[in-house]
Amino acid sequence: MEMGNLYLQICPTCLKLRIPIKIKNKIKKYPIFYQKVWLECLKIPMGQTRTYGWIAKRIGSPNAARAVGQALAKNPFAPLVPCHRVICSNGSLGGYSGIGGNRKKKELLSKEFELLGKP
């Protein structure tokens, strides 16, 4: 699967993140909060979405959905750290700071859904 090579996934059996060493080392240079957000974002399977609030709860900061959004806006590893899979609780896309903005976010999600045979 072509997209599978582009995005980092969780190994379903061992639940270990497959993160290239280069990115692991670069992530460590950012604030701890950002690291937690980005690493949690890596756990979102291709073709699925989660909310900013979901990530906030998972990293132990349940009232920090907006801060999660700010951390994702500063994600220099997109789309490897798949912040395009994070949406608003009302189902809207939210933002995407990667090249192409929300148009690209929608395109990435659509391509993932298509590859997985989802409507």
N, C-alpha and C positions, 0 to 999 in steps of 0.2 A: 504494500500500500504506500503510494508516493507520499501522501501527507504524513503518514506515520513516521517517516524518516525525518520530517521537518520539525515535528513537535515532540516534546518530551512527554513521556507517559509513565504511569505507575505500572510496575510489573504486577499483574493481577494475583499471582500466587505468592510472591514474597513481599509485596507492598514496599519495595525499595525504589526510591526515585532514581531514574537514570539521568544524571546530570553530567554533562561534560566537565572535566576537571577545570578547564579554563573558566567556565561560567561559575562553577562552585567558588573558585578563588576570587573572582571579581565580585560576586554577591557579598562576600564577607567584608568588603570595603564600604558597604552602605550601612545606614542605621539599622539596629536590631529589628525595629518595627517593620521596616521595608523588607528585610530578609524574611521575617515570618510571613508577611503577606505574599511575597513572591513564591516562597516555598510551598505555601498552601495552595496557591494558584496552580502550581505544577501538578497538584493532585486531581485537578478537574479533568475527567476523561474527555478525549476527543468526541465532539458531537454532543456534548452536554454543556449546560450553563449553570452557574451559581450566582447568587446575589452578593453585593458588597457586604450586606449584613451577615450572610452565611460565613464569609471569610472572617469577618470581625469576631463572630462567636467562636469559630474554630481556633483562632489564635489567642483566645482568652481576653478579648477586648470587645464585649458585646455591644457597647455603645459607640463604637468607632467606625461605623460604616463610611462616613465621609472621609475619615483619615485613610481608610483602605483605598478609597477612590483616588486620594492624593498620592498614595504610594504607588498605585498602579499607573497613574499619569506620569510618574517618573521612572517607569520600568524601561531601562535601556536594552533589555534582552528580548523584547517582543519581536516576533511571535514565539520565540523559543519558550519564554515564560508566558503562557497563553492568557494574557489579560483580556483578550477579546472574548473569552468565555465567561466574563463577569458582567452581569447586567443589573439593572435596578429592580427593586422589589415589586414594582408595578409592571414589570415585563418589558419596559423600554430599554433600549440599548445602553443608555448612559453615555459615557465618552470613550474615546480611543485616541491616545496620543501618538500612536504609530503613524507612519506615513500613509496618507489616504484617509485619515480620520474615521468617522463612523461608517462611511461608505465601505472602507476596507474591512472594518469590523464585521459588518453585515456579510460581505463577500467571503471572509474567512469562515464564518459560522455556516453559511450556505454550502460552501465547498465541503466542510466536514460532514454536514448532514447528508449531502449527496453521496460522499464516499461510503458512508455507513448505511446508505439506503433508507434514510429517514426523509419524510416529506417536508 
